[in-house]
Amino acid sequence: MLDNKWTHGKVKFSLDELPSIFFSSPGIKAISTTIDNNIGEEITLLITESKYNVREFEGKDITKFMQKAGLVNTSHGPVCFFLYYFPDPLTGAQVTYENTLNPKDDQQLYLYKKLSKQKYWHVIIADDERNVVNFFEFQNVYNLADTLIQIESVCGNMQVSDFMSAKAEYENNYSIERLLAM
């Protein structure tokens, strides 16, 4: 496993070199970054929100970071989902972000396979103007590697005829609340 524990105390990141697409809509994205030159490339989870919705996270201690993964079969093929959630540091209400992947697309799974091999997960919260408002890390206790093996095993003989249609069907049939309850 990549030992990528952050040991440099407070930090200031510049996200200027990241593609604009990362900031065009709110959500969570797995991105390849180098945040410590001594460690090299790693996968970081980037949460983006509008500048009006993200200030509640600025400088606040995020004490828990959870992940739930699953697979849903649609009439157009399987859809893999990842839910990331944590308690809002001000209200305690659950904040949830969702990411969907085509489980038959090795390029989409690649980032998550790399993430699964890191000792620590780093999360950056930024606004839509690329201003970083929070950075935190959690020890990797998520068993993502096992989850990805199971997903690939289940999807082995499945086909995806049209992923965008599969994703649309998934979104029409499954709410975040329903997925969390599964």
C-alpha positions as CSV (number, residue, x, y, z in Angstrom):
1,M,0.0,0.0,0.0
2,L,1.1,3.5,-0.7
3,D,2.0,5.2,2.6
4,N,0.7,8.7,1.8
5,K,0.0,10.1,5.3
6,W,0.1,13.9,5.3
7,T,2.8,14.9,7.6
8,H,3.3,18.6,6.7
9,G,0.8,20.3,9.0
10,K,-1.4,23.1,7.6
11,V,-1.3,23.3,3.8
12,K,-2.4,25.7,1.0
13,F,-3.3,24.1,-2.3
14,S,-3.6,25.7,-5.7
15,L,-6.1,24.0,-8.0
16,D,-5.4,26.3,-10.9
17,E,-4.0,23.5,-13.1
18,L,-7.0,21.2,-12.8
19,P,-9.4,21.1,-15.8
20,S,-12.4,23.4,-15.6
21,I,-14.8,20.5,-15.9
22,F,-14.0,19.5,-12.3
23,F,-15.5,22.7,-11.1
24,S,-18.5,23.0,-13.5
25,S,-20.9,21.1,-11.3
26,P,-21.1,20.3,-7.6
27,G,-20.2,16.8,-6.5
28,I,-17.3,14.5,-5.8
29,K,-14.6,13.4,-8.2
30,A,-11.7,11.0,-7.9
31,I,-8.7,12.8,-9.4
32,S,-5.1,12.0,-9.9
33,T,-2.9,14.5,-8.0
34,T,0.5,15.0,-6.4
35,I,0.0,16.8,-3.1
36,D,3.4,15.7,-1.7
37,N,6.4,15.5,-4.1
38,N,8.0,12.9,-1.8
39,I,5.0,10.6,-2.2
40,G,4.2,11.3,-5.9
41,E,1.0,10.7,-7.7
42,E,-2.0,9.6,-5.6
43,I,-5.8,9.7,-6.0
44,T,-7.6,12.5,-4.1
45,L,-11.3,12.9,-3.7
46,L,-12.3,16.4,-4.7
47,I,-15.6,17.8,-3.5
48,T,-16.8,20.9,-5.3
49,E,-19.7,23.2,-4.4
50,S,-20.8,26.7,-5.3
51,K,-19.0,29.3,-3.3
52,Y,-22.3,30.0,-1.5
53,N,-22.8,26.4,-0.3
54,V,-19.3,25.5,0.7
55,R,-18.4,28.0,3.4
56,E,-19.9,25.9,6.1
57,F,-17.0,23.4,5.6
58,E,-14.3,26.1,5.7
59,G,-11.7,25.1,8.4
60,K,-14.1,22.8,10.1
61,D,-13.0,19.4,11.4
62,I,-14.6,16.6,9.4
63,T,-14.6,13.8,12.0
64,K,-16.1,10.9,9.9
65,F,-16.0,10.1,6.3
66,M,-18.0,7.1,5.1
67,Q,-18.3,5.3,1.8
68,K,-20.9,2.9,0.5
69,A,-20.6,1.1,-2.8
70,G,-23.1,-0.9,-4.8
71,L,-24.2,-2.2,-8.1
72,V,-27.6,-1.8,-9.8
73,N,-28.7,-3.7,-12.9
74,T,-30.8,-1.7,-15.4
75,S,-32.3,-2.7,-18.7
76,H,-29.2,-1.1,-20.4
77,G,-26.6,-2.8,-18.1
78,P,-25.1,-2.4,-14.7
79,V,-24.3,0.9,-12.9
80,C,-21.8,1.1,-10.1
81,F,-22.4,3.7,-7.4
82,F,-20.2,5.2,-4.7
83,L,-21.8,7.2,-1.9
84,Y,-19.6,9.4,0.3
85,Y,-21.1,10.9,3.4
86,F,-20.1,12.7,6.5
87,P,-21.8,14.7,9.2
88,D,-22.1,18.4,8.5
89,P,-19.7,20.1,11.0
90,L,-22.2,22.8,11.9
91,T,-25.6,20.9,12.0
92,G,-24.6,17.3,12.3
93,A,-27.0,16.5,9.3
94,Q,-25.6,14.0,6.9
95,V,-24.0,15.4,3.8
96,T,-23.9,12.9,0.9
97,Y,-22.2,12.9,-2.5
98,E,-22.7,10.3,-5.2
99,N,-20.5,9.1,-8.0
100,T,-21.6,6.6,-10.7
101,L,-19.3,4.5,-12.9
102,N,-19.6,2.1,-15.7
103,P,-18.4,-1.1,-14.1
104,K,-17.3,-2.5,-17.5
105,D,-15.1,0.5,-18.2
106,D,-11.5,-0.3,-17.0
107,Q,-10.5,3.4,-17.4
108,Q,-13.2,4.5,-15.0
109,L,-12.3,1.8,-12.5
110,Y,-8.6,2.5,-12.7
111,L,-8.7,5.6,-10.3
112,Y,-10.7,3.6,-7.7
113,K,-8.3,0.7,-7.9
114,K,-5.4,3.1,-7.2
115,L,-7.4,4.8,-4.4
116,S,-7.9,1.4,-2.8
117,K,-4.1,0.9,-2.6
118,Q,-3.5,4.0,-0.5
119,K,-3.1,3.9,3.3
120,Y,-4.9,7.3,3.6
121,W,-7.6,9.0,1.6
122,H,-7.3,12.7,1.1
123,V,-10.3,14.8,0.5
124,I,-10.2,18.4,-0.7
125,I,-13.3,20.6,-0.5
126,A,-13.3,23.5,-2.9
127,D,-15.7,26.0,-4.4
128,D,-16.5,26.5,-8.0
129,E,-13.9,29.3,-8.2
130,R,-11.1,26.8,-7.3
131,N,-10.7,28.1,-3.7
132,V,-9.8,25.3,-1.3
133,V,-11.9,25.5,1.9
134,N,-10.9,22.3,3.6
135,F,-8.5,19.4,3.4
136,F,-8.6,16.3,5.5
137,E,-7.5,12.7,5.5
138,F,-8.8,9.4,6.8
139,Q,-7.1,6.1,7.2
140,N,-8.2,3.7,4.4
141,V,-10.6,1.3,6.2
142,Y,-13.1,1.1,3.3
143,N,-12.3,-2.3,1.8
144,L,-12.6,-0.7,-1.6
145,A,-10.3,-3.3,-3.2
146,D,-12.6,-6.2,-2.1
147,T,-15.6,-4.2,-3.3
148,L,-14.1,-3.7,-6.8
149,I,-13.2,-7.4,-7.0
150,Q,-16.8,-8.3,-6.2
151,I,-18.1,-5.7,-8.8
152,E,-15.9,-7.1,-11.5
153,S,-16.9,-10.7,-10.6
154,V,-20.6,-9.9,-10.7
155,C,-20.4,-7.9,-13.9
156,G,-18.1,-10.5,-15.6
157,N,-20.8,-11.7,-18.1
158,M,-22.9,-8.6,-18.1
159,Q,-23.0,-6.1,-21.0
160,V,-23.6,-2.4,-21.0
161,S,-25.5,-1.5,-24.1
162,D,-25.7,2.3,-23.4
163,F,-24.2,3.6,-20.2
164,M,-25.9,7.0,-20.4
165,S,-29.3,5.3,-20.7
166,A,-28.4,2.9,-17.8
167,K,-27.4,5.9,-15.7
168,A,-30.6,7.7,-16.5
169,E,-32.7,4.7,-15.5
170,Y,-30.7,4.3,-12.3
171,E,-31.2,7.9,-11.4
172,N,-34.9,7.7,-12.1
173,N,-35.3,4.6,-9.9
174,Y,-32.9,5.1,-7.0
175,S,-32.8,8.0,-4.6
176,I,-29.8,8.6,-2.3
177,E,-32.0,7.6,0.7
178,R,-33.0,4.3,-1.0
179,L,-29.3,3.5,-1.8
180,L,-28.2,4.2,1.7
181,A,-30.9,1.9,3.0
182,M,-29.9,-1.0,0.8
